[in-house]
Amino acid sequence: STQSTGEHLLLHNMNSSLLTSVISRHLKTSLQNRTAFLTSLSHLVASRKPAILFDLCWASPGQLVKIVDEGGLGGRVKVVKLLEDVVLLDVQHEFTLNYEPVFVDCSRSMSQPVIAGKGVVEEYRNLFRKMMHCVNSSSTSLVNLDTMCEEVCLTAVFGMFLQYPYIYYTSDEGNCLGGVELVVVELAECQPGHVTSSPNHVTSGHVFTSFSVPRCLLSAEAEVGLKKLRYYRTHRTVCLDAVAM
């Protein structure tokens, strides 16, 4: 098996046989997609990540709710619908914006990405508080936030649910990240018995999340801070002709 011992034990605690059966019954997609979905759930329940983002190309909200409820995760995971996307949320995670993410304005009309203005930051913090109020007050596994997603930047909303330290915002269609150097940070699970010089540093293991930040907005001090993130594995610089968000 390619699973680490830690992940195997975690999946066992999740009743992986039940979840595998439920996922196979409700997700009519490839084995690769079903396996990736089960692995993502393991990271969610292990509190390695606060949420999982999906588009609705191969899983409907109804299917995901059945998996959550029939798989015994109804008290732990909620399915949040955001127009054509859905977020699986760990309700035991303490969602807060006190971690002070940096909002990056990368609107297409900009010549280069900049730190977003205070008005944008307050608008989206308030929006996120309202969304989390709806999630926490819901008695069902499915929470539909479609009406709150009209005329807002969904990329910023996704970033807040995923609790990224850097959140992209655009005021128009597209972005100005093409040709911009981006620092991509990877977080990974630590392999059993793996020892490093830093308690947070991971040099091997399955990458369960990644995010990026324009290098032009990353100070030397902030770059050092990235290496102190829990589950930090590595970061690298990329530069693409076009960036999809």
C-alpha positions in Angstrom: 0.0 0.0 0.0 1.2 3.6 -0.7 -0.6 5.0 2.3 1.5 6.1 5.2 0.9 4.4 8.6 -0.6 7.6 10.0 -3.1 7.9 7.2 -4.0 4.2 7.4 -4.8 4.6 11.1 -6.8 7.8 10.4 -8.8 6.1 7.7 -9.5 3.2 10.0 -10.8 5.6 12.7 -13.0 7.2 10.0 -14.4 3.7 9.2 -12.8 3.7 5.8 -14.6 0.5 4.7 -18.0 2.2 5.2 -16.9 5.4 3.6 -15.4 3.6 0.6 -18.7 1.8 0.1 -20.7 5.0 0.4 -18.4 6.9 -1.9 -18.6 4.1 -4.5 -22.3 4.1 -4.3 -22.9 7.8 -4.7 -19.9 9.1 -6.8 -20.2 7.8 -10.3 -16.7 8.8 -11.3 -13.3 7.2 -11.7 -11.5 5.1 -9.0 -8.8 7.8 -9.0 -11.3 10.5 -8.2 -12.9 8.4 -5.5 -9.6 7.6 -3.9 -8.5 11.2 -4.0 -11.8 12.2 -2.4 -11.3 9.7 0.5 -7.8 10.9 1.0 -9.0 14.5 1.1 -11.6 13.6 3.7 -8.8 12.0 5.8 -6.9 15.3 5.8 -10.0 17.2 6.7 -10.9 14.9 9.7 -7.3 15.0 10.8 -7.5 18.8 11.1 -4.7 19.2 8.6 -6.9 21.5 6.5 -10.2 23.3 7.4 -12.0 22.7 4.2 -12.0 21.0 0.8 -13.0 22.8 -2.4 -14.7 21.0 -5.2 -16.3 22.1 -8.5 -19.6 20.3 -9.3 -18.3 18.6 -12.5 -18.4 15.1 -10.9 -20.2 15.5 -7.5 -23.5 17.2 -6.8 -24.2 18.7 -3.3 -26.9 16.0 -2.8 -24.4 13.3 -3.4 -21.9 14.8 -1.1 -24.5 15.2 1.7 -25.4 11.5 1.3 -21.7 10.6 1.7 -21.3 12.8 4.8 -24.5 11.5 6.5 -24.3 7.9 5.5 -20.5 7.8 6.1 -20.9 8.9 9.8 -19.5 12.4 9.3 -22.7 14.3 9.7 -21.7 15.8 13.0 -18.2 16.8 11.7 -18.5 17.9 8.1 -20.9 20.3 6.4 -21.5 20.7 2.6 -21.5 24.4 1.7 -22.8 25.2 -1.8 -21.3 28.3 -3.5 -23.0 28.6 -6.9 -21.1 26.2 -9.2 -18.7 25.1 -6.4 -19.0 23.4 -3.1 -16.9 23.4 0.1 -16.7 20.5 2.5 -16.2 22.2 5.9 -14.8 20.8 9.1 -17.2 22.4 11.6 -14.8 21.6 14.5 -12.3 24.0 13.0 -12.3 27.4 14.6 -12.9 29.6 11.6 -11.6 33.1 12.2 -10.0 35.9 10.4 -7.9 36.8 13.4 -5.1 35.1 11.6 -4.9 38.3 9.5 -4.6 37.1 5.9 -3.1 39.4 3.3 -5.7 40.3 0.6 -4.0 40.6 -2.8 -5.7 42.7 -5.4 -4.9 41.1 -8.7 -7.7 42.6 -10.8 -7.1 42.5 -14.6 -7.2 46.3 -14.8 -4.2 46.5 -12.5 -0.7 46.6 -14.0 0.6 44.4 -11.2 -0.8 42.8 -8.0 -1.0 45.0 -4.9 -2.1 44.8 -1.3 -5.9 45.2 -1.4 -7.4 48.4 0.1 -8.9 48.4 3.6 -12.4 48.6 2.2 -12.0 45.4 0.4 -10.6 43.6 3.4 -13.5 44.8 5.7 -16.1 43.9 3.1 -14.9 40.3 2.8 -14.3 39.8 6.5 -17.9 40.9 7.1 -19.2 38.6 4.3 -17.3 35.7 5.7 -18.7 36.3 9.2 -22.2 36.2 7.8 -21.5 33.0 5.8 -20.1 31.3 8.9 -23.2 32.4 10.9 -25.4 30.6 8.3 -23.2 27.5 8.5 -23.1 27.3 12.3 -26.8 28.0 12.7 -27.9 25.3 10.1 -29.2 22.1 11.5 -28.7 20.2 8.2 -25.5 19.0 6.5 -26.2 21.1 3.4 -25.9 24.9 3.6 -26.8 26.8 0.4 -25.0 30.2 0.2 -25.8 31.0 -3.4 -27.6 34.2 -2.7 -24.6 35.5 -0.7 -22.3 34.8 -3.7 -23.8 37.1 -6.2 -21.5 39.9 -7.3 -18.6 38.9 -5.1 -15.2 37.5 -5.9 -15.6 33.8 -5.2 -11.8 33.4 -5.3 -11.6 35.5 -2.2 -14.4 33.6 -0.6 -12.7 30.2 -1.3 -9.5 31.6 0.2 -11.2 32.5 3.4 -12.9 29.1 3.8 -9.5 27.4 3.1 -7.9 29.8 5.6 -5.0 30.7 3.2 -2.5 33.3 4.6 -2.7 35.1 1.2 -6.1 35.6 -0.5 -6.6 36.7 -4.1 -9.2 39.3 -4.9 -10.3 40.7 -8.3 -12.9 43.4 -9.0 -13.4 42.2 -12.6 -13.1 39.1 -14.9 -9.6 37.7 -15.2 -6.5 38.8 -13.3 -3.1 40.4 -13.8 -1.0 37.4 -12.6 0.2 36.4 -16.1 3.9 36.9 -16.3 4.2 37.6 -12.5 6.6 35.6 -10.4 4.6 33.6 -7.9 5.9 31.8 -4.8 4.1 28.5 -4.5 4.1 27.0 -1.0 3.3 23.3 -0.4 2.1 21.7 2.9 2.4 18.0 3.3 1.8 15.2 5.9 4.8 14.0 7.7 5.9 10.4 7.1 6.0 8.3 10.3 9.4 8.4 11.9 10.5 11.4 9.8 12.9 13.7 11.8 13.8 17.2 10.8 15.6 20.1 12.3 12.3 22.0 12.7 9.1 20.5 14.3 7.1 22.0 11.5 9.3 21.2 8.6 8.3 18.3 6.3 10.6 17.1 3.5 8.6 14.1 2.3 4.9 13.0 2.3 1.7 13.6 0.4 1.1 17.3 -0.4 -2.4 18.1 0.8 -2.6 21.8 0.1 -0.7 24.6 -1.6 -1.1 28.3 -2.1 0.8 31.1 -3.8 1.7 34.7 -3.3 3.3 37.2 -5.8 7.0 37.5 -5.0 6.8 41.3 -5.4 4.6 41.4 -2.3 6.6 38.9 -0.2 9.2 40.5 2.1 12.2 38.6 3.2 10.7 38.4 6.7 7.4 37.1 5.4 9.3 34.5 3.3 11.0 33.3 6.5 7.6 33.1 8.1 6.3 30.8 5.4 8.9 28.2 6.5 7.4 28.3 10.0 3.9 27.2 8.9 2.8 23.9 10.2 3.3 21.0 7.7 5.6 23.2 5.6 7.3 21.2 2.9 8.8 23.5 0.3 8.3 26.6 -1.7 9.3 27.5 -5.2 8.9 30.3 -7.7 6.9 30.0 -10.9 6.0 32.4 -13.7 3.2 31.6 -16.1 1.8 33.3 -19.1 -1.7 33.0 -17.7 -3.0 32.1 -14.3 -6.5 30.5 -13.8 -8.2 31.3 -10.5 
